[in-house]
Amino acid sequence: MAGNNAKAPVDGAGQNDSTEIEHPTEPPLPPFLTIDELAELLRLAPKTIAEAHRRGDIPGGRSIGRRVRFSRDVILRWFDGKNDPRKRRKK
């Protein structure tokens, strides 16, 4: 039927139990992330991010004075496996 937006029952018992998950709209990431923003994105403690940055384990980080900013684009490529800093690390 055209225009019918009713959802079919999932369990077949006539109940309208939807398996669809609604996600709230998230604001786009800023071009540069703070340690706290990156920690929230990766669900890690800010201290973990700071230590990993000092070790060189996270790409795209730049220290500006005592502050650190991470490039959103570099982080997203790294997380997708396209920019692994361990491959470039000198031993």
Backbone as CSV, one residue per row, in Angstrom:
resi,resn,N_x,N_y,N_z,CA_x,CA_y,CA_z,C_x,C_y,C_z
1,MET,0.827,-1.178,0.000,0.000,0.000,0.000,0.866,1.233,0.000
2,ALA,0.645,2.111,-0.918,1.425,3.332,-1.010,1.062,4.262,0.120
3,GLY,2.086,4.863,0.729,1.872,5.853,1.768,1.626,5.270,3.142
4,ASN,1.658,3.941,3.286,1.454,3.322,4.582,2.786,3.278,5.312
5,ASN,2.899,4.039,6.393,4.147,4.111,7.146,4.135,3.229,8.382
6,ALA,3.135,2.380,8.552,3.052,1.521,9.728,4.148,0.464,9.655
7,LYS,4.721,0.167,10.824,5.770,-0.846,10.892,5.126,-2.200,11.125
8,ALA,5.654,-3.203,10.471,5.162,-4.560,10.655,5.644,-5.087,11.996
9,PRO,4.852,-5.909,12.659,5.285,-6.489,13.930,6.529,-7.344,13.723
10,VAL,7.465,-7.247,14.663,8.709,-7.993,14.558,8.516,-9.433,14.986
11,ASP,7.749,-9.652,16.058,7.595,-11.010,16.576,6.417,-11.766,15.957
12,GLY,5.670,-11.123,15.101,4.555,-11.778,14.436,3.328,-11.936,15.300
13,ALA,3.356,-11.444,16.537,2.239,-11.611,17.453,1.339,-10.389,17.488
14,GLY,1.514,-9.477,16.565,0.668,-8.308,16.513,1.170,-7.142,17.347
15,GLN,2.275,-7.330,18.058,2.849,-6.239,18.828,3.775,-5.435,17.938
16,ASN,3.876,-4.145,18.203,4.705,-3.281,17.379,6.050,-3.039,18.060
17,ASP,6.849,-4.103,18.214,8.190,-3.996,18.781,9.161,-3.713,17.640
18,SER,9.681,-2.528,17.630,10.573,-2.133,16.552,12.010,-2.509,16.880
19,THR,12.717,-3.010,15.888,14.131,-3.315,16.063,14.993,-2.151,15.610
20,GLU,14.373,-1.101,15.126,15.132,0.063,14.681,15.678,0.814,15.882
21,ILE,16.932,1.239,15.773,17.562,2.019,16.824,17.688,3.442,16.336
22,GLU,17.173,4.361,17.117,17.278,5.760,16.738,18.511,6.357,17.385
23,HIS,19.322,7.032,16.594,20.518,7.693,17.081,20.293,9.192,17.062
24,PRO,20.616,9.860,18.161,20.488,11.309,18.136,21.482,11.890,17.139
25,THR,21.109,12.987,16.556,22.009,13.635,15.612,23.157,14.251,16.388
26,GLU,24.367,13.852,16.018,25.546,14.378,16.700,26.096,15.548,15.893
27,PRO,26.595,16.565,16.574,27.188,17.675,15.839,28.467,17.208,15.154
28,PRO,28.818,17.812,14.041,30.043,17.408,13.351,31.266,17.715,14.212
29,LEU,32.305,16.937,14.013,33.535,17.158,14.767,34.223,18.428,14.281
30,PRO,34.830,19.178,15.202,35.595,20.348,14.774,36.858,19.893,14.040
31,PRO,37.488,20.758,13.253,38.672,20.341,12.494,39.860,19.976,13.381
32,PHE,39.920,20.540,14.591,40.991,20.218,15.522,40.369,19.833,16.856
33,LEU,40.853,18.723,17.412,40.287,18.182,18.642,41.236,18.382,19.814
34,THR,40.676,18.671,20.973,41.461,18.725,22.201,41.657,17.306,22.712
35,ILE,42.502,17.174,23.722,42.695,15.861,24.340,41.370,15.342,24.889
36,ASP,40.611,16.213,25.539,39.322,15.783,26.102,38.342,15.347,25.014
37,GLU,38.286,16.087,23.897,37.376,15.728,22.805,37.780,14.402,22.175
38,LEU,39.084,14.198,21.974,39.545,12.939,21.400,39.294,11.783,22.366
39,ALA,39.509,12.024,23.647,39.247,10.985,24.644,37.773,10.577,24.627
40,GLU,36.898,11.559,24.525,35.469,11.256,24.474,35.128,10.477,23.203
41,LEU,35.692,10.889,22.085,35.434,10.214,20.816,35.883,8.753,20.865
42,LEU,37.061,8.506,21.440,37.608,7.158,21.487,37.210,6.395,22.749
43,ARG,36.458,7.065,23.630,36.012,6.472,24.891,37.189,5.991,25.732
44,LEU,38.159,6.893,25.870,39.337,6.644,26.686,39.497,7.784,27.672
45,ALA,40.330,7.580,28.664,40.614,8.639,29.628,41.526,9.679,28.979
46,PRO,41.329,10.955,29.283,42.226,11.993,28.745,43.698,11.718,29.056
47,LYS,43.970,11.159,30.221,45.355,10.835,30.584,45.939,9.801,29.615
48,THR,45.132,8.845,29.202,45.577,7.828,28.245,45.937,8.471,26.911
49,ILE,45.115,9.420,26.462,45.377,10.123,25.206,46.671,10.930,25.323
50,ALA,46.839,11.654,26.432,48.038,12.476,26.627,49.300,11.615,26.632
51,GLU,49.260,10.490,27.310,50.417,9.596,27.355,50.716,9.007,25.974
52,ALA,49.683,8.608,25.263,49.870,8.055,23.914,50.443,9.117,22.976
53,HIS,50.015,10.357,23.131,50.558,11.453,22.316,52.047,11.636,22.613
54,ARG,52.418,11.622,23.885,53.834,11.785,24.260,54.696,10.654,23.696
55,ARG,54.129,9.454,23.611,54.869,8.311,23.059,54.887,8.320,21.530
56,GLY,54.059,9.158,20.918,53.984,9.181,19.459,53.058,8.129,18.883
57,ASP,52.158,7.601,19.709,51.255,6.537,19.263,50.018,7.050,18.527
58,ILE,49.736,8.340,18.635,48.566,8.914,17.978,49.043,9.951,16.967
59,PRO,48.683,9.792,15.698,49.132,10.751,14.684,48.302,12.032,14.719
60,GLY,48.825,13.044,14.083,48.058,14.272,13.882,48.038,15.206,15.064
61,GLY,48.805,14.909,16.118,48.828,15.763,17.300,49.934,16.799,17.223
62,ARG,49.612,18.013,17.608,50.597,19.097,17.622,50.506,19.810,18.963
63,SER,51.654,19.999,19.591,51.700,20.763,20.830,51.831,22.239,20.490
64,ILE,50.992,23.025,21.120,51.021,24.479,20.964,51.164,25.017,22.385
65,GLY,52.382,25.351,22.743,52.627,25.691,24.131,52.411,24.451,24.975
66,ARG,51.558,24.577,25.973,51.245,23.430,26.822,49.978,22.713,26.378
67,ARG,49.391,23.144,25.296,48.141,22.556,24.789,48.444,21.647,23.593
68,VAL,47.575,20.674,23.387,47.717,19.747,22.262,46.435,19.767,21.464
69,ARG,46.575,19.777,20.164,45.424,19.681,19.256,45.705,18.564,18.255
70,PHE,44.636,17.826,17.933,44.730,16.718,16.990,43.904,17.029,15.755
71,SER,44.460,16.756,14.590,43.733,16.949,13.339,42.644,15.890,13.222
72,ARG,41.409,16.350,13.098,40.268,15.445,12.958,40.463,14.501,11.777
73,ASP,40.880,15.040,10.622,41.005,14.223,9.419,42.080,13.151,9.567
74,VAL,43.209,13.501,10.187,44.279,12.525,10.398,43.809,11.438,11.364
75,ILE,43.131,11.843,12.418,42.629,10.875,13.405,41.640,9.905,12.761
76,LEU,40.714,10.419,11.958,39.722,9.544,11.331,40.372,8.583,10.343
77,ARG,41.370,9.054,9.568,42.090,8.146,8.660,42.854,7.096,9.449
78,TRP,43.491,7.518,10.552,44.252,6.599,11.398,43.325,5.538,11.982
79,PHE,42.181,5.975,12.457,41.257,5.027,13.077,40.718,4.039,12.055
80,ASP,40.609,4.445,10.802,40.182,3.538,9.735,41.325,2.646,9.263
81,GLY,42.523,2.803,9.865,43.664,1.962,9.515,44.465,2.455,8.340
82,LYS,44.243,3.689,7.905,44.934,4.201,6.730,46.164,5.045,7.074
83,ASN,46.421,5.237,8.363,47.543,6.081,8.767,48.043,5.586,10.112
84,ASP,48.775,4.479,10.104,49.250,3.880,11.345,50.633,4.425,11.670
85,PRO,50.781,5.173,12.770,52.085,5.759,13.091,53.141,4.716,13.406
86,ARG,52.739,3.512,13.783,53.729,2.473,14.100,54.484,2.015,12.864
87,LYS,53.889,2.175,11.686,54.559,1.752,10.455,55.720,2.678,10.109
88,ARG,55.667,3.930,10.583,56.711,4.895,10.257,57.729,5.062,11.371
89,ARG,57.506,4.442,12.506,58.355,4.621,13.669,59.737,4.017,13.429
90,LYS,60.768,4.774,13.743,62.136,4.285,13.609,62.484,3.471,14.834
91,LYS,63.181,2.366,14.616,63.545,1.495,15.742,65.017,1.608,16.046
